[in-house]
Amino acid sequence: MTENSQPRILQIGRLPLPALEAELATRYHVACLADQPDPASFLAAQGAEFTGVVTTASIGLKAEVIAALPRLQVISSFGVGFDALDIGAAKARGVQVGYTPGVLNDCVADMAFALMLDVSRGIAASDRFVRRGEWPQARFALGTRVSGKRLGIVGMGRIGQAVAERASGFRMEVGYHNRRPAEGCSLSYFESLTALAQWADYLVLTVAGGSGTRHLVNRDVLNALGPNGYLINVARGSVVDEAALIEALTERRIAGAGLDVFENEPSVPDALMALDNVVLTPHTASATHETRRAMADLVLENLESFYATGAVRVPVPVA
C-alpha cells in the first residue's frame, strides 16, 4: 500500500502505548486531534478526509466529532468500556465500532484481588509503617482474613468470571448480581443487588459503565454491605455514588474499599485520600506490559480487518 493509498486515521488523543502510535503511523496516515491548536477548525478543514478513528475507552468519541467526519467508516477503541463513546451516533451512521475485550480479563481480576488483599491486610499501609521506622516502637494493627469469606460479584461478564475463578483458590463462597442470570453459571444468583451486598463480605464491581449503571452502588447498597463489608471497584467510577461512599467510609458504615476507578478521573476527592480504610490506585487494573500489548494488537487488528473485509474483528455488542 502506497502512502497516498493509506487510509487517513484520526487519533483523538494520546494512546497508553507509544509503540501503538508508532505502528499506526507506519500503516496509516494518522493525525492526532489533541495535537491541533484549534481542533474545531482542523475538523472543519480536514474532517472529510478521515475514514477511521482510533480512541480509548477513557477518551471516547463525542457525537459532534462523529458529525464532523462525513466519510467515517470505522472506530477502533483501546479498552473494554464504551460509555464515553457515542455508540448511538456511530450506529446511526452505520459506522463499525471495534474494541478490545477479553485480553484484559486476567489482569483486571488480579487487581481486584490485589485491592481486596491490600485493604484487608493493610499491605500498602504496613509498607509505609515500616518505612517510617515505626516497627521498633509499635505493633501494626491486625487485619482481616480474606480466605473463606463470601464474595459478591456485580457483573458476571468475562472479568466477573475471571474474579470468580480466582475466588476458588481462596475457598470463597461466590454469589453474583446481573441484569439476568448468566448462561451456564452455577454460582448463586441474586436478583437484588442490595440482597447480594447484605450477604457478601466483599462486593466486587466488574459491571460496565454508562447511564444504565450510574450510581448503581448507592447509600442503600453500602448500608446493606455493612460495617464488616468491603467494596472493590475495578469497573467504572460512575457505578458508585462517590459522595455516599465517602460518608460510609468516614462513618465506618462499611469496613473499607479498594478503588481503581473514580467518578472524575484523574481527580480524587481529598476526603478519600484522607481516609485510612481505603486503598487507591490510578486506574491501572489493565496496566501491564502483556495486557497493553494485547490490547494494542487488537486495536490494529480491528482496523486491519475492517479495511480488508468491511467488518472489525471484535465489534461492540448491539444493545
Residue pairs with C-beta under 8 A, 6 or more apart in sequence:
3 29
6 27
6 28
6 29
7 28
7 29
7 51
7 52
7 307
8 28
8 29
8 30
8 31
8 49
8 50
8 51
8 52
9 24
9 28
9 29
9 30
9 31
9 50
9 51
9 52
9 53
9 54
9 303
10 30
10 31
10 32
10 33
10 50
10 52
10 53
10 54
10 69
11 21
11 24
11 30
11 31
11 32
11 33
11 34
11 53
11 54
11 55
12 32
12 33
12 34
12 53
12 54
12 55
12 56
12 59
12 60
12 61
12 65
13 32
13 33
13 34
13 55
13 56
13 59
14 21
14 32
14 34
15 21
15 54
15 56
15 78
15 296
16 56
16 78
16 287
16 292
17 78
17 292
17 293
17 295
17 296
19 293
19 296
20 78
20 296
20 299
20 300
21 30
23 296
23 300
24 30
24 54
24 300
27 300
27 303
27 304
28 52
28 303
30 54
31 42
31 46
31 50
33 39
33 42
33 43
33 65
36 42
43 65
43 68
43 69
44 68
47 68
47 69
47 70
48 69
48 70
48 71
49 71
50 69
50 71
50 72
51 71
51 72
51 73
51 74
52 72
52 73
52 74
52 75
52 76
52 303
52 306
52 307
53 61
53 65
53 69
53 72
53 74
53 75
53 76
54 75
54 76
54 77
54 78
54 299
54 303
55 61
55 75
55 76
55 77
55 78
55 85
56 77
56 78
56 79
57 77
57 78
57 79
57 80
57 81
57 82
57 84
57 85
57 99
58 79
58 81
58 84
58 265
58 283
59 84
60 77
60 82
60 83
60 84
60 85
60 86
61 75
61 77
61 84
61 85
61 86
61 90
62 86
63 86
63 88
63 89
66 72
66 86
66 89
66 90
66 93
66 95
67 89
72 93
72 95
73 95
73 96
73 306
74 95
74 96
74 97
74 98
74 302
74 303
74 306
74 307
74 312
75 85
75 90
75 95
75 96
75 97
75 98
76 98
76 99
76 299
76 300
76 302
76 303
76 306
76 312
77 85
77 97
77 98
77 99
77 100
77 299
77 316
78 100
78 295
78 296
78 299
79 99
79 100
79 286
79 295
80 99
80 100
80 101
80 104
80 159
80 286
81 208
81 209
81 236
82 97
82 99
82 210
82 316
83 208
83 209
83 210
83 211
83 236
83 238
85 97
85 316
87 97
87 316
87 319
90 97
91 97
91 318
96 306
96 310
96 311
96 312
96 315
97 312
97 315
97 316
98 298
98 299
98 302
98 303
98 305
98 306
98 312
98 313
98 314
98 315
98 316
99 302
99 314
99 315
99 316
100 294
100 295
100 298
100 299
100 302
100 314
101 158
101 314
102 158
102 314
103 291
103 294
103 295
103 297
103 298
104 159
104 285
104 286
104 291
104 294
104 295
105 158
105 159
105 161
105 162
106 162
106 291
107 285
107 286
107 287
107 288
107 290
107 291
108 159
108 162
108 206
108 234
108 285
108 286
109 159
109 162
109 163
109 165
109 166
110 166
111 234
111 260
111 281
111 284
111 285
111 286
112 163
112 166
112 204
112 206
112 232
112 234
112 258
112 285
113 163
113 166
113 170
114 258
115 232
115 234
115 258
115 259
115 260
115 279
115 281
116 146
116 202
116 204
116 230
116 232
116 258
117 123
117 146
118 124
118 258
118 279
119 230
119 232
119 256
119 257
119 258
119 277
119 278
119 279
120 143
120 144
120 145
120 146
120 230
120 256
121 143
121 144
121 146
122 140
122 141
122 143
124 279
125 140
125 276
126 140
129 135
129 140
144 230
144 255
146 170
146 172
146 202
147 170
147 171
147 172
148 170
148 171
148 172
149 170
149 172
149 173
149 201
149 202
150 172
150 173
150 174
150 175
150 199
150 200
150 201
150 202
151 163
151 164
151 167
151 172
151 173
151 174
151 175
151 200
151 201
151 202
151 204
152 174
152 175
152 176
152 177
152 190
152 196
152 197
152 199
152 200
152 202
152 203
152 204
153 160
153 163
153 164
153 174
153 175
153 176
153 177
153 204
153 206
154 160
154 176
154 177
154 193
154 196
154 203
154 204
154 205
154 206
154 207
154 216
154 217
154 235
154 239
155 176
155 177
155 178
155 205
155 206
155 207
155 208
155 235
156 164
156 176
156 178
156 182
156 185
156 187
156 206
157 206
157 207
157 208
159 206
159 234
160 176
160 204
160 206
160 207
161 182
161 185
163 204
163 206
164 174
164 176
164 187
167 174
168 174
172 202
173 188
174 187
174 188
175 187
175 188
175 189
175 190
175 196
175 199
175 200
176 182
176 185
176 187
176 188
176 189
176 190
176 196
177 189
177 190
177 191
177 192
177 193
177 196
178 189
181 189
182 189
190 196
190 199
193 216
193 217
193 221
194 220
194 221
194 224
195 224
196 203
197 203
197 221
197 222
197 224
197 225
197 229
198 224
198 225
198 226
200 225
200 229
201 228
201 229
201 230
202 229
202 230
202 232
203 217
203 221
203 225
203 229
203 230
203 231
203 232
204 232
204 233
204 234
205 217
205 231
205 232
205 233
205 234
205 235
205 239
205 240
206 234
206 235
207 213
207 216
207 235
207 236
207 239
208 235
208 236
209 235
209 236
209 237
209 238
209 239
210 236
210 238
213 235
213 236
213 238
213 239
214 238
214 239
215 238
215 239
215 240
215 241
215 244
216 239
216 240
217 231
217 233
217 239
217 240
217 241
217 245
218 241
218 244
219 241
219 244
219 247
219 248
222 231
222 244
222 245
222 248
222 253
222 254
223 248
223 253
225 231
225 254
226 253
226 254
227 252
227 253
227 254
227 255
228 255
229 254
229 255
230 254
230 255
230 256
230 257
230 258
231 240
231 245
231 254
231 256
231 257
231 258
231 259
232 257
232 258
232 259
233 239
233 240
233 257
233 258
233 259
233 260
233 261
234 260
234 261
234 285
235 261
236 261
237 259
237 261
237 262
237 263
237 264
237 265
238 263
240 263
242 262
242 263
242 269
242 272
245 257
246 269
246 271
246 272
246 275
247 253
248 254
249 256
249 257
249 272
249 275
249 277
249 278
250 271
250 275
252 277
255 277
256 277
256 278
256 279
257 277
257 278
257 279
258 278
258 279
258 281
259 272
259 278
259 279
259 280
259 281
260 281
260 282
260 283
260 284
260 285
261 283
261 285
262 268
262 269
262 272
262 283
265 283
266 282
266 283
268 280
272 278
272 280
273 280
286 292
286 295
298 313
298 314
301 313
301 314
302 312
302 313
302 314
303 312
305 311
305 312
305 313
306 312
